[in-house]
Amino acid sequence: MNKDSGAINEKLVRDIMHGDSKAMRRLYDLTVSSMTAVCSRYVPNDDDVKDVLQDSYIKIFSNLSTFRYKDESSLCSWMSRIVINESLQLLRRMKSNPFIMSLEDAPENDIIEGEETALAAIASKLDIGEMMKLVRQLPDGYRTVFNLFAIEQLPHRTIASMLGISENTSASQFHRARKLLAQKIMDLKNSIT
C-alpha cells in the first residue's frame, strides 16, 4: 500500500478529522494508487475512474469520523469498500441493469477438461497489468461479479444482495465471466504464437 511502514496511523486519521489539509493530502498520496487499482477493476473507462475516485475521496473524508481506527489495514479496507460502492453506483447509473446479460452475449464454447490447467499456466505468465487489462474488457456485469467473487472473495449470497440479483444469477455471471476471460487468454496466447 505504501512505502512507509505504519505511515497511515491513528494520528494521521485524527489530524484529518480535525481538518488538517496536509494530513488529507498525505492520506490521499499514500492510498490513491491502490484505490485507483480497486476502482479500475470495476470501471473500465479511465475518465470514469477519475470521477469515481473523486466522489469516493469526498465520501471518505466526510465520513472519516464514523470510522473506528484499528490499524492501517482496517482503514484501507474501509476505503476500498467505499470505492467499490461508488464504482457500483456508477455502473448502475450507466445502465438499467448491467448485472444481467442475455444468453446470446455469453461465450458459447465451454472450457474443455484439462484446458483450464493450461489456461491457468498461461495466465500465470501474464503480468498483473496484462491480466487487469483483460478483466477490464469483460462486460460490466461479468466484470463486477468476477471482481467481487474472485478478488474481494465475497460469497454469492452477499454479491446478490449488493447488486439486487439472485444468488444463482451471481454464480452464473461468475461462470460466464470465467469462460469469457479464458477465451480472452486463449486469444492472447494465439496472437503471440
N, C-alpha and C positions, 0 to 999 in steps of 0.2 A: 504494500500500500504506500509506504513512504520510506525515505532513506534514513530518517531519524527515528531510532527506536524510542517508542513512547512519546513521539512528537505530538500526538493527539492525546492530551492528558486532561484530567479533570479541571485544571486551572485554565486551560485554553477554552474549554466549554463554558466555565464560569465567566471568563472575560468577555466572551461573545454575548452571553446573557445580560451582561452589564453594558452592552452597546459598544464594545471596543472594535472599531472597524479594522484595525490591524490584525486582531485575532480572527475576525471573519475572513479576511484575505488569506491568512495563514492556513486556516482550515480548508478554504477553497483550493489553495495551491497544493495542499497535501492530498486532497481527495479527488480533484477534477479528472485526472486521467482514469482512475478506477471507476468513477461514476459514469464517465463517458463510455467506458467499455461495457458497463452494465446496460446503459441506455441503448447502445448500438446493437446489442443482441436482440432487442425488440423493435427498434425503429430503424428502417433501412436507409432513410434519406438523411444526409448529413445536416442539412438546414433544419429539419425537424428535430434532430438530436440536440442541436443548439437551443432550440425553443424549449424542448422538454427539460433540458438541464437548467435553463434559466428559471422556469417555473418550479423545478424541484428545489433549487437552492433558495428561492424565495420562501418556499414552504418549510424547508429545513431550518432556515434562520428564524422564521416567525414562530415555529413550533418547538424550538430547542428547549424552551422552559418546561415542556411536558416530558422531555426525555430524562431518564434517570441513568446517569453515567455509571457503568460498572467497570468497563475497560475499553481500550481502543477498538476492539473487535465489536463490542456491542453498539458503539456509535456508528461504525461503518455498516453494520448490518441494518441498523435503523435507517440510515441514509439510503442504503440500497433499496429497501422496501419502498421508500418514498419515490425514488427514481423509477422503480418498476411500476408502481401505481400510476404515476404521471404518464409513463410510456403507454400503459394500457388505456388510460383515458384518451390519449391522442388517437390510438388505433380505433377506439370506439367512435370518436367524433368523425374520423375519416371515412368510415364505412358503417353501414347499418348493422352488420354482424360479421366481422372478419374472422370469427372463430368457427364458422360453418362454411365448408367448401363443398361444392357439388361433387358427386362421384365422377363426373366426366373430367374434373380437374385433377383427380387422383392419379398417381403413377399406375400404369396398367400392369407392368411386369413385377412379379414378386421376386425377392432375392432368393436364389436357389441355395439349398443347404450347402455349406462349405464356402460359398461365395462371400458370406458375411465375414468369415475369418480373413479372407483375402482382402476384403474392403477395409477391415479394421487395420490390417497391416499397412495398406496404402495410406489410410487416414492418419496413422501414427507418424508417417514420414512428412506429412504436411506441417508447416509451421502454423502457429496459432492464428496468424493474420490470414493465411490462405483458408484455414478452416472456418474462421469467422466470416470471411467473405462469402463462402458457400452457404453458411447458415443464414446470412442476411438476404440471400437470394430466395429463400423459401417464402411462400405466400404468408401473409400476416398471421392467419390463424395457425398454420402449421408451425411457424417460427415461434410464436408466442407459447404454445403448448410445449413445444420441444424445449425451449429455454426453461420454462417453469418446472418441467418434469426432470429433464436430463441435467440441467445445470444448477437450478435452485433446489432440486431434489424434493419438490413438493409432491404429495400424493395426488392422484387424480381427483379424489373427493374434494380436496382443498382447491385445486385448479378449477374444477367445475363450479364451485361456489364463487370463486373470484370472478369468473368470466360469465356466469349466468348460463351455463350449459350443463348437460348431463355428464355424469361420470363416464358413461360409455362414449359420448362424443369426445371427451378429453382423451381417452385411451385411443380412440380411432384416429383423432388428429395427430397424436404422437406417432402411431404406427405409420400413418401416411407420410409424416414428416421424415421419419427414418428412411422409408423407401425412396422418397424423392431426394434426400440427401445422399443416399447410397448411389442413386443414379447420377447425381452431380459429380460424385467422387469417381465413378466409372468413366464418365465423360471426360473428366480432367485427366485421368490415367491414360485414356485412349488418345487424347490430344498430345500428350507428352511422348508417347511411344510411337 
